[in-house]
Amino acid sequence: MHLRLHKNATTTPRIRAEIQVSKEPMRVLAQRFGVSVSTIARWKKRASVHDASHTPHRLQTTLTPAQESIVLVLRKSLGLSLDDLLAVVREFIHPTVSRAALHRMLKRHGVSAREALSVASGPSSFRVEHNTHNDSWSSSPVGMCAGRWPACAHVHEACLIR
């Protein structure tokens, strides 16, 4: 029988089973098996004798779930490239997000490849514009904008005014 133990495990499943059914004090069991009292306490409270997973159960991500949903809507509706999306996210959502973290998030949600996106063309596609005079943002249908925001230049280059 092949045992899969954690590389730093000080007990085997047989010893763990003995610990779980034993009525002896924890200090006596710790001395007998050569482990700490906290190890004995840990195995007494567990239902199984097998090692638990050491993989994190919650991914450590830079963006909150709410921020991720905003980024996904931007990616799907505007079809922004990774670099353009990164500029928007750093400006308005999270100033310290890395390009790699943003790419991992897009990959996790299955929208990392722009070819896989079905960005609508025509009047249902919108462009985001920045007005530098009053520092405001607006959106307008593609083909009706002034193209002042370089990040959206790839959406419709014909409308660009530089």
Phi, psi and omega per residue, in radians:
M1 nan 2.292 -3.117
H2 -1.628 2.129 3.110
L3 -1.674 2.344 3.055
R4 -1.889 1.722 -3.137
L5 -1.910 2.646 3.002
H6 -1.068 2.514 -3.026
K7 -1.107 -0.388 3.109
N8 -1.814 0.255 -3.101
A9 -1.160 2.339 3.136
T10 -1.787 -0.079 3.135
T11 -2.302 2.772 3.075
T12 -1.856 2.927 3.096
P13 -1.015 -0.589 3.108
R14 -1.139 -0.774 3.128
I15 -1.150 -0.690 3.140
R16 -1.104 -0.686 3.100
A17 -1.130 -0.716 3.085
E18 -1.071 -0.729 3.124
I19 -1.081 -0.736 -3.073
Q20 -1.184 -0.610 -3.095
V21 -1.628 -0.211 -3.087
S22 -1.231 2.504 3.091
K23 -1.781 0.008 -3.128
E24 -1.219 2.757 3.086
P25 -1.091 2.645 -3.097
M26 -1.086 -0.614 -3.123
R27 -1.119 -0.707 3.129
V28 -1.149 -0.754 3.121
L29 -1.115 -0.684 3.136
A30 -1.094 -0.726 3.117
Q31 -1.173 -0.737 -3.098
R32 -1.110 -0.752 -3.068
F33 -1.667 -0.047 3.087
G34 1.211 0.644 3.106
V35 -2.229 3.035 -3.135
S36 -1.408 2.852 3.113
V37 -1.127 -0.601 3.134
S38 -1.161 -0.572 3.072
T39 -1.142 -0.745 3.098
I40 -1.068 -0.811 -3.134
A41 -1.067 -0.706 -3.135
R42 -1.078 -0.802 -3.087
W43 -1.324 -0.418 3.074
K44 -1.199 -0.623 -3.089
K45 -1.474 -0.233 -3.139
R46 -1.440 2.607 3.136
A47 -1.513 -0.433 -3.084
S48 -1.930 2.827 3.093
V49 -1.838 0.109 -3.103
H50 -1.724 2.688 3.108
D51 -1.092 2.441 3.064
A52 -1.438 2.836 3.123
S53 -1.136 2.449 3.097
H54 -1.796 0.140 3.108
T55 -1.379 2.405 3.098
P56 -1.046 2.383 -3.130
H57 -1.506 -0.352 3.097
R58 -2.125 2.153 3.133
L59 -1.152 2.406 3.080
Q60 -1.548 1.749 -3.103
T61 -1.950 2.736 3.135
T62 -1.324 -0.715 -3.082
L63 -1.620 2.533 3.050
T64 -1.311 2.853 3.103
P65 -0.996 -0.643 3.114
A66 -1.148 -0.747 3.109
Q67 -1.132 -0.691 3.105
E68 -1.057 -0.724 -3.126
S69 -1.144 -0.630 3.084
I70 -1.126 -0.779 -3.141
V71 -1.095 -0.707 3.133
L72 -1.125 -0.691 3.101
V73 -1.126 -0.739 3.098
L74 -1.058 -0.785 -3.110
R75 -1.097 -0.789 -3.068
K76 -1.315 -0.655 -3.068
S77 -1.445 -0.653 -3.107
L78 -1.711 -0.340 -3.136
G79 1.164 0.562 -3.099
L80 -1.150 2.547 3.046
S81 -1.245 2.941 -3.114
L82 -1.035 -0.775 -3.122
D83 -1.182 -0.685 3.097
D84 -1.174 -0.740 3.109
L85 -1.105 -0.683 3.104
L86 -1.068 -0.724 3.114
A87 -1.085 -0.747 3.135
V88 -1.157 -0.806 -3.110
V89 -1.097 -0.748 3.132
R90 -1.162 -0.589 -3.106
E91 -1.311 -0.690 -2.951
F92 -2.101 -0.355 -3.014
I93 -1.970 -0.954 -3.083
H94 -2.581 1.894 -3.002
P95 -1.194 -0.319 -3.066
T96 -1.934 0.199 -3.127
V97 -1.150 2.414 3.130
S98 -1.589 2.779 3.115
R99 -1.084 -0.705 -3.138
A100 -1.129 -0.742 3.136
A101 -1.117 -0.705 3.117
L102 -1.132 -0.748 3.121
H103 -1.109 -0.738 3.110
R104 -1.061 -0.701 3.128
M105 -1.129 -0.781 3.121
L106 -1.106 -0.687 3.130
K107 -1.140 -0.716 -3.138
R108 -1.075 -0.564 -3.122
H109 -1.682 0.049 3.039
G110 1.348 0.413 3.131
V111 -2.202 0.546 -3.119
S112 -1.353 -0.506 3.134
A113 -1.621 2.156 -3.133
R114 -1.140 -0.475 3.125
E115 -1.127 -0.511 -3.118
A116 -1.324 -0.315 3.134
L117 -1.343 2.486 3.056
S118 -1.929 1.353 3.137
V119 -1.293 2.233 -3.114
A120 -1.228 2.536 3.067
S121 -1.955 2.791 -3.133
G122 1.667 -2.728 -3.007
P123 -1.164 -0.261 3.138
S124 -1.489 -0.112 3.061
S125 -1.577 2.405 -3.102
F126 -2.097 2.734 3.125
R127 -2.156 2.413 3.113
V128 -1.675 2.332 -3.113
E129 -2.181 2.589 3.099
H130 -1.995 2.197 3.089
N131 -1.682 1.917 -3.061
T132 -1.287 -0.339 -3.124
H133 -1.208 -0.776 3.140
N134 -2.034 0.228 3.103
D135 0.910 0.808 3.121
S136 -2.035 2.837 -3.135
W137 -2.119 2.530 3.087
S138 -2.534 2.842 3.078
S139 -2.156 2.575 3.130
S140 -2.528 2.722 3.120
P141 -1.092 2.589 3.110
V142 -1.043 2.410 3.138
G143 1.670 -0.198 -3.134
M144 -2.061 0.138 -3.054
C145 -1.734 2.962 3.115
A146 -1.641 -0.150 3.067
G147 1.130 0.709 -3.080
R148 -1.473 -0.247 -3.064
W149 -1.754 1.941 -3.033
P150 -1.045 -0.451 -3.096
A151 -1.143 -0.432 -3.133
C152 -1.712 0.141 -3.044
A153 -1.022 -0.568 -3.083
H154 -1.239 -0.321 -3.090
V155 -1.206 -0.769 3.130
H156 -2.723 1.593 -3.071
E157 -1.160 -0.404 -3.099
A158 -1.149 -0.432 -3.086
C159 -1.574 -0.021 -3.045
L160 -1.206 2.320 2.996
I161 -2.170 2.063 -3.102
R162 -1.957 nan nan
